[in-house]
């Protein structure tokens, strides 16, 4: 028996098999890329063709924590430190309302826009000690429908954009700011392990595929933010969402997409009635 010949046959067979498997793998990879990337490109092209104005969107993949805030009365406990303003606390302690003795003067207006100097003045006021815990907040947006500058608490580098921890500076008819309101969720801690979230581009695609945005709509830059997902008597949990301002025939509004579940979520409603943990336990029995 010619063992050398048999050995050569086996070697040739294995070599051909490896080549076949390699070609099959490469063809499968090409098929996967062809089935995903063109779909994404087509969605972007379709939106542009019907007049949807899009910002610069990315494919940056991020991991984000859920965070927890414990119930507190920090606004009520510290409001007596504030000077040159007349303030009041809501009955549940969640909202502080202030009338300023010295109005904040700014140059711009909602129709023509506000200047960089205007925003510098507002930032300085927020961090000057005239607002409680002001250093924890950053500018989020100007809400034209309610004539207010909105600042949001920053947690893990992400703004809380659901109204439960924000400062609203109200633009008055005289062109000055004479009052503000503040909510404050308090210090927050991360929970569990970080979770991978969808990209801002995928969030906009979710809106389009669910007919939440239509032709001739302007989509502003999506903002990764936190929204309260659970509100108990002693604590609240916050999860990541994409906060997406849009302008259409109905005016300016904000749409929200769950950054983990890939679903459109409704605008948070206030006030939220706390749930006693014992009631949850009883309902599970």
C-alpha positions as CSV (number, residue, x, y, z in Angstrom):
1,X,0.0,0.0,0.0
2,X,1.4,3.4,-1.0
3,X,1.0,5.3,2.3
4,X,2.8,8.4,0.9
5,X,0.2,8.7,-1.8
6,X,-2.7,8.3,0.7
7,X,-1.1,10.9,3.0
8,X,-0.9,13.4,0.1
9,X,-4.6,12.7,-0.8
10,X,-5.7,13.5,2.8
11,X,-3.6,16.6,2.9
12,X,-5.1,17.8,-0.4
13,X,-8.6,17.0,0.8
14,X,-8.1,19.0,4.1
15,X,-6.6,21.9,2.2
16,X,-9.6,22.1,-0.2
17,X,-12.0,21.8,2.7
18,X,-10.3,24.7,4.5
19,X,-10.5,26.8,1.4
20,X,-14.2,26.0,1.0
21,X,-14.9,26.9,4.6
22,X,-13.0,30.2,4.3
23,X,-14.8,31.2,1.1
24,X,-18.2,30.3,2.8
25,X,-17.3,32.4,5.8
26,X,-16.3,35.4,3.7
27,X,-19.5,35.1,1.6
28,X,-21.6,35.0,4.7
29,X,-19.9,38.1,6.1
30,X,-20.5,40.0,2.9
31,X,-24.2,38.9,3.0
32,X,-24.6,40.2,6.5
33,X,-23.0,43.6,5.7
34,X,-25.1,43.8,2.6
35,X,-28.3,43.1,4.5
36,X,-27.7,45.7,7.3
37,X,-25.7,48.7,6.0
38,X,-27.8,49.4,2.9
39,X,-31.0,49.3,5.0
40,X,-29.6,52.0,7.3
41,X,-28.4,54.0,4.3
42,X,-31.8,53.7,2.7
43,X,-33.6,54.9,5.8
44,X,-31.4,58.0,6.0
45,X,-31.9,58.6,2.2
46,X,-35.6,58.1,2.5
47,X,-35.9,60.6,5.3
48,X,-33.9,63.2,3.4
49,X,-35.9,62.7,0.2
50,X,-39.2,63.6,2.0
51,X,-37.7,66.7,3.5
52,X,-36.7,65.6,6.9
53,X,-33.7,67.7,8.0
54,X,-31.3,65.6,10.0
55,X,-28.4,66.6,12.3
56,X,-25.0,64.9,12.3
57,X,-25.8,61.4,13.6
58,X,-23.2,58.9,14.6
59,X,-22.8,55.1,15.2
60,X,-21.0,55.6,18.5
61,X,-21.8,52.6,20.8
62,X,-21.9,53.5,24.5
63,X,-22.6,51.7,27.8
64,X,-24.7,53.5,30.4
65,X,-25.7,52.8,34.0
66,X,-29.1,52.9,35.6
67,X,-28.9,55.4,38.5
68,X,-30.8,55.7,41.8
69,X,-31.9,58.8,43.8
70,X,-33.1,58.5,47.4
71,X,-35.9,60.6,48.6
72,X,-34.8,63.8,50.2
73,X,-35.9,67.3,51.3
74,X,-32.7,69.1,50.3
75,X,-34.5,72.0,48.6
76,X,-36.6,72.7,51.7
77,X,-33.7,72.2,54.1
78,X,-31.4,74.7,52.3
79,X,-33.8,77.3,50.8
80,X,-33.3,79.7,53.7
81,X,-29.6,80.1,52.6
82,X,-30.8,82.0,49.4
83,X,-30.7,85.8,49.4
84,X,-32.3,88.6,47.3
85,X,-35.3,86.4,46.3
86,X,-38.7,85.5,47.7
87,X,-39.2,81.8,47.5
88,X,-41.7,79.1,48.3
89,X,-41.6,75.3,48.5
90,X,-44.3,73.0,47.1
91,X,-46.2,71.0,49.7
92,X,-44.4,67.8,48.8
93,X,-41.0,69.6,48.9
94,X,-40.2,68.7,45.3
95,X,-40.4,72.2,43.7
96,X,-38.9,75.5,44.7
97,X,-40.3,78.7,43.1
98,X,-38.5,82.0,43.4
99,X,-39.1,85.7,42.5
100,X,-35.8,87.6,42.1
101,X,-35.3,90.9,43.7
102,X,-32.8,91.8,40.9
103,X,-34.0,90.7,37.5
104,X,-31.4,89.1,35.1
105,X,-31.0,91.3,32.1
106,X,-30.2,89.7,28.7
107,X,-29.8,91.2,25.3
108,X,-31.5,88.7,22.9
109,X,-35.1,87.5,22.5
110,X,-36.9,84.4,21.4
111,X,-37.6,85.6,17.9
112,X,-34.1,86.8,17.0
113,X,-32.2,84.5,19.2
114,X,-30.0,84.9,22.3
115,X,-26.4,85.8,22.3
116,X,-23.4,83.9,23.7
117,X,-23.2,86.7,26.3
118,X,-26.8,85.9,27.3
119,X,-25.9,82.3,28.0
120,X,-22.8,83.3,29.9
121,X,-24.9,85.5,32.1
122,X,-27.3,82.7,32.8
123,X,-24.5,80.2,33.5
124,X,-22.9,82.6,35.9
125,X,-26.3,83.1,37.8
126,X,-26.8,79.3,38.0
127,X,-23.4,78.7,39.5
128,X,-23.1,81.9,41.6
129,X,-24.8,80.5,44.7
130,X,-28.1,82.2,43.9
131,X,-29.5,78.7,43.1
132,X,-29.2,75.6,45.3
133,X,-26.8,73.0,44.0
134,X,-26.4,75.0,40.8
135,X,-23.0,73.6,40.0
136,X,-24.7,70.2,39.3
137,X,-26.8,71.6,36.5
138,X,-26.0,72.4,32.9
139,X,-28.0,74.2,30.1
140,X,-30.3,71.9,28.2
141,X,-32.5,73.9,25.9
142,X,-34.6,77.0,25.4
143,X,-38.3,76.0,25.5
144,X,-40.0,78.5,23.2
145,X,-43.5,77.3,24.0
146,X,-43.1,78.2,27.7
147,X,-40.5,81.0,27.3
148,X,-38.0,79.3,29.7
149,X,-34.3,78.4,29.7
150,X,-34.0,74.8,31.0
151,X,-31.0,73.6,33.0
152,X,-30.8,69.9,33.9
153,X,-29.0,68.1,36.6
154,X,-26.0,66.2,35.3
155,X,-25.4,62.6,36.5
156,X,-22.5,60.5,35.2
157,X,-22.1,63.2,32.5
158,X,-25.7,62.8,31.4
159,X,-28.5,65.3,31.9
160,X,-31.7,64.4,33.7
161,X,-34.2,65.6,31.1
162,X,-37.6,64.6,32.5
163,X,-38.4,67.6,34.7
164,X,-37.7,65.9,38.0
165,X,-34.3,67.6,38.4
166,X,-34.2,70.8,36.4
167,X,-34.1,74.6,36.7
168,X,-36.4,76.8,34.6
169,X,-35.5,80.4,34.2
170,X,-38.6,82.2,32.9
171,X,-38.2,84.9,30.2
172,X,-40.6,87.8,30.9
173,X,-42.4,90.1,28.6
174,X,-40.0,92.9,29.6
175,X,-37.1,91.0,28.2
176,X,-35.7,90.1,31.6
177,X,-35.8,87.0,33.9
178,X,-37.5,87.7,37.2
179,X,-38.3,84.2,38.4
180,X,-37.2,80.6,38.3
181,X,-38.4,77.2,39.5
182,X,-36.2,74.3,40.6
183,X,-36.7,70.6,41.1
184,X,-33.8,68.5,42.5
185,X,-33.6,64.7,42.6
186,X,-30.6,64.8,44.9
187,X,-27.3,62.8,44.7
188,X,-27.5,59.7,42.6
189,X,-25.6,56.4,42.6
190,X,-25.0,53.9,39.8
191,X,-26.7,50.6,40.0
192,X,-25.6,47.2,38.5
193,X,-23.4,47.0,35.4
194,X,-23.5,49.4,32.5
195,X,-25.7,48.4,29.6
196,X,-25.1,48.9,25.9
197,X,-27.5,51.5,24.4
198,X,-28.6,52.2,20.8
199,X,-26.9,55.1,18.9
200,X,-28.5,58.4,18.2
201,X,-28.9,57.4,14.6
202,X,-30.8,54.3,15.6
203,X,-33.1,56.3,17.9
204,X,-34.1,58.6,15.0
205,X,-34.7,55.5,12.8
206,X,-37.0,54.2,15.5
207,X,-39.0,57.4,15.3
208,X,-39.2,57.3,11.5
209,X,-40.2,53.6,11.3
210,X,-43.0,54.3,13.8
211,X,-44.3,57.3,12.0
212,X,-43.4,59.7,14.8
213,X,-41.7,62.1,12.4
214,X,-43.1,63.0,9.0
215,X,-42.1,65.0,5.9
216,X,-40.8,68.5,6.3
217,X,-39.6,68.0,9.9
218,X,-36.4,69.3,11.4
219,X,-34.7,66.9,13.8
220,X,-32.4,68.6,16.3
221,X,-29.4,66.9,17.7
222,X,-30.4,64.0,19.9
223,X,-29.3,64.2,23.6
224,X,-28.6,61.2,25.6
225,X,-30.4,61.8,28.9
226,X,-31.9,60.2,32.0
227,X,-35.6,59.7,32.7
228,X,-37.3,58.4,35.8
229,X,-38.4,54.8,35.2
230,X,-39.5,53.9,38.7
231,X,-40.8,56.1,41.5
232,X,-41.3,54.6,44.9
233,X,-41.9,56.2,48.3
234,X,-38.2,56.2,49.3
235,X,-36.3,56.1,46.0
236,X,-36.4,56.7,42.3
237,X,-34.7,54.8,39.5
238,X,-33.5,56.5,36.2
239,X,-32.7,54.9,32.9
240,X,-31.1,56.2,29.7
241,X,-33.2,57.6,26.9
242,X,-32.6,59.6,23.7
243,X,-34.2,63.1,24.1
244,X,-34.8,64.3,20.5
245,X,-36.2,67.9,19.8
246,X,-38.1,68.2,16.5
247,X,-39.8,71.1,14.7
248,X,-42.7,70.4,12.4
249,X,-46.0,72.0,11.4
250,X,-47.2,71.7,14.9
251,X,-44.3,73.7,16.4
252,X,-41.4,72.5,18.5
253,X,-41.7,69.4,20.6
254,X,-39.5,66.7,22.2
255,X,-39.7,63.0,21.4
256,X,-38.1,60.3,23.5
257,X,-36.8,56.9,22.7
258,X,-35.8,54.3,25.3
259,X,-32.0,53.9,24.7
260,X,-32.1,50.2,25.7
261,X,-35.5,48.9,24.7
262,X,-35.6,50.8,21.3
263,X,-39.2,51.9,22.0
264,X,-40.8,55.3,21.8
265,X,-41.8,56.5,25.3
266,X,-44.3,59.1,26.3
267,X,-43.5,62.4,27.9
268,X,-43.3,62.2,31.7
269,X,-46.3,63.5,33.5
270,X,-46.2,65.5,36.7
271,X,-46.9,65.0,39.5
272,X,-46.0,61.3,39.8
273,X,-47.7,59.7,42.8
274,X,-45.2,57.7,44.8
275,X,-45.9,54.0,45.3
276,X,-45.4,52.3,48.6
277,X,-43.1,49.3,48.3
278,X,-45.3,47.3,50.6
279,X,-48.2,47.8,48.2
280,X,-46.0,46.3,45.4
281,X,-45.3,43.3,47.6
282,X,-49.0,42.8,48.5
283,X,-50.0,42.9,44.8
284,X,-47.5,40.1,44.0
285,X,-49.0,37.7,46.6
